Amino acid sequence: MKIQARDFRTQFPVEITIQDGKIAEIKEIETADALPFVAPGLFDLQINGYGGTWFSDENLTVDKCLEALQAHYQYGITHLFPTLITNSYEALENGFSIIRQSCEQEDWANKMVLGCHLEGPYIATEDGPRGAHPLEQVRACDWDEVQRLQKASGDRIRLLTLAPESPGAPELIQNCVANGIAISIGHTAANTEQIEAAVAAGATLSTHLGNGAHGTLRRHPNYIWDQLGEPKLTASIIADGQHLPASVVRSFYFAKGKDGIVLTCDASGLAGCPPGVYDYHGAKFEVLESKRVVIAGQSQFLAGSGVQTDVCIATMIEMTGCSLADAWKMATINPARITNVHCAELVVGHPADLVLFDHDSEKVKLDIKQTIAAGEVAFGSF
Ligand SMILES: [Zn+2]
């Protein structure tokens, strides 16, 4: 298969030859045709589900899991970490076990799922930092539990979000890092010393910095400054245009630089659902016309995002003026570096995981034309 498109880094037209699922050749060509961009498939560290399916639902099945995963090709996402949030041990074990079985059943799913993200249950109990995580399932750090869940996942847990003030956090962080699980700080009300201790123990990321926080905070010190000003922490941010105002996104970007930001959509299990009110675990959530996913009955408190990583790329460019190539790095190479996995790259010899798209800067969106996963067309036609 041959593809003609504009290289997302240089904007020059190129012809890419795909053979045996890999990129065999990339050569510059001369053409007057209007071509879409080509870039490596996106990689998101934090996706909770899709179309009414949550990866942390105790009723998750292999069929539902595969359906939710496959839906991401239409957004140019070829790699992701299914994310399981605070829940009972039984629900988490079932979720990880179903993800393992899904990956064992379908090779494409195994390639898409570079790892899993366990967000919680060792987080803050306080309203605000805890976000939409259920209070009754928040608990103290438990390495034994992590090991049992890791076994259920088939060694797929590669990222754990915890609060540094959770009892036993420094020891758990050391154990995780020694066993290939990266640690992210999130859903926390930690003080300066607790954040420093977590970083000293091996934490390298902040989960959706600026969200999952108190509505009102002491001016300084506080846990946002403590993480923003810590050079050893990369910051993941939900740049969906809803979770953070532009001035905050710009401040985080200027503080951390293009290598220090990870873009995530943190898509809710309700992403992709039509507007309406939905019941989940006894709580009511609402998908608004704007695709905003909120706790039902109001519009301020968000419950994850209703859009995907492609929107975050366009929003990041709009809000910060960063280049397309730099925004792309924040949704491919940067998350892969933190979690020590191999994502898609537009490099000869690498798997042909590619996305073809137009960038509409006025509408702040990417128009995904086609997604190719391991050399096969997974979405669209071009
Ligand atoms: Zn969260």
Boltz pocket constraint, residues with backbone or C-beta under 6 A from the ligand:
constraints:
  - pocket:
      binder: B
      contacts: [[A, 119], [A, 131], [A, 186], [A, 187], [A, 207], [A, 208], [A, 212]]
      max_distance: 6.0
